[in-house]
Amino acid sequence: MGANLLPFNAAARLQARAQQKNMSPLAQLDRLLESIIQELTLRIVVPRLSEFDSVWDTANSICDRYQIKSISSSR
């Protein structure tokens, strides 16, 4: 998982590991899951953000056309 880390990410992980020594196993798991989600977001979602915006706009226009109420507030 850490093979393609940028230098600032590697430094942040080293600091996090030093802090994890005093953490409970549940807190360590929570931090690990948060890190995994953040990394997935950066690698998958961010490069495709313009595609997401296009899909979002299309979905909104379909909802408007069929007068479907939005389930969330507008972005």
N, C-alpha and C positions, 0 to 999 in steps of 0.2 A: 504494500500500500504506500510506502514512503519512498519508492524508487524515484519518482519524478518530482520531488519537492523543490520548491524555490528556496533560496537561502533563508528568507525571512520566515517561511513556514517551518523549516527545520529548526531554527532558533526558538520559535514559539513552542514547538513540540518539546524541545529540551527543557524549557522553563516549565511547561505543564507537567512533565515527568517528575521534575524536582518537587513540585507542589503536591503531586499525587501520593507521595510517601506518607503524608499525614491524613489522607482521605480514606473514608470507609470504602469497602468494595462496591457498595451500591452507588456511591457518589462517583467512583472511578468509572463504573459502567455508564452512568448518566453522561459523564464528560466524554467518554469514548463515542457513545451514540450521537451526541451533539456534534462531535468532530466529523464523524462519518457523514452525517446529513449535510453539514456545511461543505465538505469536500465534494459530495455529489452535486450539490447545488452549483458550486463553482465550475465543475467540469461538464455538467449536462445542461442546466437551465440557462445560465448566463450566456453561453455562446448562441443559444437559440432564442434569446429574448425577443428579437424582432419577429421571429416566426410566431411566438406566443402572442405578441401584440396583434398580429394579423388574424390569428384564430379568434382572439378575444373580440376584436372589432366585428368579425363575421358573425360570431354568436350573438353579439348585441344587435346587429342589424336583423338577424332572423327573429330574435325576440320582439323587436320593434314591429316587424312586418306582421307577425301573428299576434301582436298585442299580449305577449307573455310578460308577466311582471318579473323583474330581475330579483334573484334570490340574494344578491349581494349588492353593496353600493358600487357605484361606478368607480373605475380606477382613475 
